[in-house]
Amino acid sequence: MKTWFRALCFALLAGLASQAHASKAINFSFTDSKGKTIQLSDYRGKWVLVNFWAPWCPRCKMEFGELNDLDARSDFVVIGVAMDYGIDVASVQSTIERFNLRFPQVIGTNRRDPDSPAQQVGPVDYYPTSYLYAPDGEIVMFVPGIISKQKILAFTDQYRQTNPTAFVQSAPPPAAAKAVEPEPVVRKASHPAPATSPAKKKVTM
């Protein structure tokens, strides 16, 4: 049953690749475990995979290796979001260190909280859950369960073929031209005025 359900999910998700007009995603803004601000707009031009996980979730740990591999690619960015750890924040850091997670990590909250990072991405009812953003910032894949690097890359290849405009990088706007003040023009008179002779002093004899 689980195998059939996952196969159906991937079949439905693959259909997204043929959609020419997917809805634009929210430009999320997170703070990672090192205090750095992470925004979707920072990674325009790359695939961005946001992965929601929990430290007590054994299935989450099964995909960490493939997430590291994806993040190591020059065209990919993986962002991990730790959720539902209760009061045991230390378990998040110990999991990061134990599995040598090399991609940015966000220390999230309960998935039902109004300020949860999930509110900026999409529903999270299952761990792990991942959302894939295309290089133009559109959400193009939702994976409820363990990701497959092979299937993710197959999907991105298909999406690239059917949506080439998503990979066109807009040129940066030209820098504003600096105003240059013209140098003063000094013109030499063709007929210079004669020097004024000093006035003669009248002498009374």
Rosetta blueprint (number, residue, H / E / L):
1 M L
2 K H
3 T H
4 W H
5 F H
6 R H
7 A H
8 L H
9 C H
10 F H
11 A H
12 L H
13 L H
14 A H
15 G H
16 L H
17 A H
18 S H
19 Q L
20 A L
21 H L
22 A L
23 S L
24 K E
25 A L
26 I L
27 N L
28 F L
29 S E
30 F E
31 T E
32 D E
33 S L
34 K L
35 G L
36 K L
37 T E
38 I E
39 Q E
40 L H
41 S H
42 D H
43 Y H
44 R L
45 G L
46 K L
47 W E
48 V E
49 L E
50 V E
51 N E
52 F E
53 W E
54 A L
55 P L
56 W L
57 C L
58 P H
59 R H
60 C H
61 K H
62 M H
63 E L
64 F H
65 G H
66 E H
67 L H
68 N H
69 D H
70 L H
71 D H
72 A L
73 R L
74 S L
75 D L
76 F E
77 V E
78 V E
79 I E
80 G E
81 V E
82 A E
83 M L
84 D L
85 Y L
86 G L
87 I L
88 D L
89 V H
90 A H
91 S H
92 V H
93 Q H
94 S H
95 T H
96 I H
97 E H
98 R H
99 F L
100 N L
101 L L
102 R L
103 F L
104 P L
105 Q E
106 V E
107 I E
108 G L
109 T L
110 N L
111 R L
112 R L
113 D L
114 P L
115 D L
116 S L
117 P H
118 A H
119 Q H
120 Q H
121 V L
122 G L
123 P L
124 V L
125 D L
126 Y L
127 Y L
128 P L
129 T E
130 S E
131 Y E
132 L E
133 Y E
134 A L
135 P L
136 D L
137 G L
138 E E
139 I E
140 V E
141 M E
142 F E
143 V E
144 P E
145 G L
146 I L
147 I L
148 S L
149 K H
150 Q H
151 K H
152 I H
153 L H
154 A H
155 F H
156 T H
157 D H
158 Q H
159 Y H
160 R H
161 Q H
162 T H
163 N L
164 P H
165 T H
166 A H
167 F H
168 V L
169 Q L
170 S L
171 A L
172 P L
173 P L
174 P L
175 A L
176 A L
177 A L
178 K L
179 A L
180 V L
181 E L
182 P L
183 E L
184 P L
185 V L
186 V L
187 R L
188 K L
189 A L
190 S L
191 H L
192 P L
193 A L
194 P L
195 A L
196 T L
197 S L
198 P L
199 A L
200 K L
201 K L
202 K L
203 V L
204 T L
205 M L
